[in-house]
Amino acid sequence: MQRYTEESSRGATTLMELKSQHLLAQVAQTPKGRMTMGAQTSSPYRFRRFLLAAQGDLPVLQKERQALLAELPDFLRNNVRSHDPAEALLHLLLLRLYEADPGYVNQPDLPPEVALAALGQVLSEAAGKPVEDAPPQVQHVLLASGQWLLCARRGPQPLWFRELRGLGDDQSFAAVLVHAELHKTADAAAAEEAAIAAGALEVPDNHALLIKANLGHLLVPLSL
């Protein structure tokens, strides 16, 4: 996992130079009062083979952080290093997996369907009760393991993906790119046209894109 500042020349590294099955890129401003964003205290967050990045507000987890920490077994509680609700979301997910079967947290070939069900459950918990005219609380969550990547959308903000193959000098490079662009309502139509023109497909609301190690991918509904 790498983090780059806007001054870093390494931020220009191309996709074809990266030796990784999964690349999660998240642009964020340093929170007020913090001089730097450390690898252990900023998104995306990691626990063993799990890696999670979230975009959107998680007010329930922000308010109930202490209650969540009290629920966690020691080996999960000791891994919490920040006050970021996104890290709390990862640990709530791990807690629900652990409650379903303690072996799930360490299972190297955890079926993505199991993770998807847990992700849908914790997104529902994190959103809390719907409030009239309130903006959506969670927009996008990316959850990766060593075997698959889940890209979930909950809310009106579009999430796009497209498949690339035959790139590189030997035309062997392939990837499924998933991207989200935050824009004002007035820019929504133009952004949609640009994404479609680039060959992108949209992940529907309350769905997730499942990408496997062989780049096989499909859209699946969240169990909300």
N, C-alpha and C positions, 0 to 999 in steps of 0.2 A: 504494500500500500504506500503510495507516494502522495505528498502534498507540495504544491508549488505556490510561491507568491508571484504577484504580477511582475516583480523585478527579476524573477528567476529565468535564466535562459533555458533551463531544462524543461520549462513549461511548453516549449515548442516541440518536444519529442513527438514524433509521428506515431500513429497507431501501429504501423508495421514494424517499428523498432521495439515495441513493448513485448516482453516475453511473459504473457499472462493470458489465462483463459477468460478472465473477467476484468473489465476496467470500469470503475465507478468514478465519474467526475462530477463534483459538486462545487459550484461557485458560491461563496458566502463571504459576507463582511465580518471582520473581527468585532465581536460584541463590545459595546461601550464599556470602558474600564479595563479591558484586557488588551495587553500589548501584543501578544502572539497567540496563535492557535496551534497547540501542541498535538502530536499524533495521538495521544491518549485522551485528549479532552475536547476533540472536535469531530464532527461528522465527516465521513462515515465511521461507525463504531464496529468494533470487532469483539467476538467471543469465540475463541478457538477457530473453527472453520467458518463460522457465520459472520457475515458482514452486512451491515444495514445502514442505509441512508434514507432520510425522510425530508420531505418538503411540505411545509404547511404548519399550522398551529396545532398544538396538543395541550389545550388548557387543563383538561382533566388530569393528565399526568403531571403537569406543572404544579397543580394544587395538591395532588395526592401523592407526592413523591415520597414523603416519610412513611405513609401507609404501605406503599409498594415495597420500599426497602425492608419494612418489617416482615413482609410476606416471603421475601426471598431467602432461600437457603444460603448458608454462609459462603459457599463457593461461588455463587452468583453475586451476592452482596459485595464481596471483596473485589469484584471486577468493576464496580461502578465508580467512576472517577470524575464525573462532572455533574452539573445541574441541568444539563441539556435534556429536554423532554424526549428527543430522538433516542438518546441512550437509554432512557427509561422504557421507551417503546421496545427496544431490543430485549431488555431484560424481562419485561412483561411477557413477550413472546416466548423467551426461554423458559420462564416460569410455567406457562401454560403447556409447553411441550413436556416439561419435567413432571407436571401433575398428571398428564395423560399417560406417560411412561418414562421413568427416570432414564432409561436407556436411550431415549430419543436425542438427548442433548449431546451424547457422544457417538451416536450411530453415524459412521462415515457415509453410508448409502441411504440416508433418511429419504423416504419417498417424498417428492415435491408435493404430492397431494396432502400429506400430513402437515407439512409446513404451511401450505396454502390455507387449510382449515384453521390452523392456529393464528395465522396472520389476519384472516377475516374476522376472527373472534376478537383479537386485541385492537384492531382498528375500530371496531364497533364500540369497545370499552373506552378507548381513548377519545372518541368523538363525544361521548356523553349523550345526554338527552338533547334532541333537536330543539333549537330556539328559533322562533319565527323571525324571518328577515335577517338572521345571523349568517355571516359568510361561512362556507364549509371549513371544517377544522383541519382535515387532513386532505392533502391533494395527491401526493405520490409517495410511494415507499418502494425502495429496491432492496431485496433480500437475496444474498448470494451464499451458496455453499460451494464446496469443491466440485459438485456435480451438476448444479443447475443455478439459474438466476430467475427470480420472480420480480416482475415490475408491475406494481399494483397502482391502480388509479381509483381514488374515491373523491368525487367532486367534479365540478365543471371544467377545471383547467385541463386542456388537452394534453395527452401523452402520445407520442408518435414513435413508430419504429420502421426500419427498413433493412433489408438484407443486402449485403455487399459480397460479391464473389469475384474471383479472377483478378485480384489486385496484386501488385508487387511485380518484381522483375520476372519471377517465374510463374506469375498468375496463380499462386497457390494460396494467397491470403484471402481469408473470408471472415465476415463478422456480421452480427446483427446489431445495428445501432439503435439505441433507444434514447430519445431526447425530449425534453420539455422546455418550452419557452414561456417565461412569464411576460405577459403583455397586458396593456390596458384594453378595456372592452372595445374601444374604437379601432384597435389594431387587430382584433380577433379574426375578422374576415380575411385581411391581407395575410396574416400569419398562416391561416388554414390553406389559402390558395398556394402559398409558397411551399408548404409542407407537401401538399398533394402533387405539386409540379415536380418536386424532388423525388417523387416515388414513394413517399412515406404513407403508412397506414396508421389509423388511429386506434388506440386501445379504448374501448368503450368505458363509460363510467361504471364503477362497481365490478370491474374485471381486472384480471392480471394477465400479463404476457409471460408465459413459461418458456424459458430458453434452456435447452440441455447442452451438455458439453460438445455434442456433435453438431450444434447449431440448429437442430430440429426445434421448432417453436410452434406454439399454439396459444390461442386465447381461451381463458377459462374464467368462469364467474367466481367472484368472491362469495364466500358463505356468510353473508351479512344478514 
